[in-house]
Amino acid sequence: MDLAVAGAAAQVSLEGEVLRDVRIVLSAVAPRALRAPAGEAVIEGRTPDEALLHEAGRCAAGDCSPKADLIVPLEWTPQVDYA
């Protein structure tokens, strides 16, 4: 059986090349799925590029505080690439 170490989903609307109505949700990093408002704020109203999306991922990761469990030791969490 495979279990997620962590998960993320995003929904955006585009106005031309500008991101609007950004929603980022994280899973498997808290008792329930949670929104990542810091990650959302980074990209709202901006034109996406690779550096911006990396920054949004880093900020979204700061919106959660994963706990160790039987599957994923806490020392793994700093090694995750939030891109």
N, C-alpha and C positions, 0 to 999 in steps of 0.2 A: 504494500500500500504506500502510495506517495502522499506526503503532506506538505503543504506550502510552508516555507520558512518565513516568507513575507509576501504580500501581494499589494499591487497598486492598480488603480483604474483612474482614467481621466476622461472627462467630457468637456468639450469646448464648442463654441460657435465661432464661425469666422465671418468677419466683416472685411472683405477683401483679403488682406494678409494679416489682419489684426485679430488677436485672440480675445474673445468675449465670453461672458457667462462660464468662466472656468470653474470646474469642480474636480477635486482630486480626493480620492478615498483610499485609505490604507486598510489592509486586512492582515490578520495573523500577527499583529503587533500590539494588540490590546484585547480585552475580553470580547469586544465587538468591533465591527468596522467603524472607522472614524474618519471625519473630514480632516484635511490638511490645509487650514486657512493660510498659513505662511507660504506654502508652496503655491497656492492659488494666487495670492497677492503679487508674487514675483512676476507672473506671466500675464496677468489680466491687463488688457489694453496694449500689449506689445506684439511685435512681429517675432515669431519663433525662429531661433537658430540653435545650433548645438550647445553653445555656451549657456544660453538662457535656460534651456531645458535641464542641463546639468545643475545649474543653480537652483532651479525650482525643485529638483529632486533632493538636493541637500537641505533646502528649507523645509520641504515636506517631511523629511526624516526627523527633523527637529520637533515636529508636531506630535511625535509619539515617544513613548518610553517602554520599549519591549522588555519583558521579563523572561528570565530563564524558565525553561520547562523541561519535561522529560525528553523532548525531541531536539531542542535547540539550546545549547549552552549559551549563557549571556555573553561570554567572551567572543562568540562569533559575530555579534551585531556590529562592532566597529569595522569589520572586514567587508561588509556589504557595499557594493558599488551602487550608489544611489542615482545612476544615470539611466 
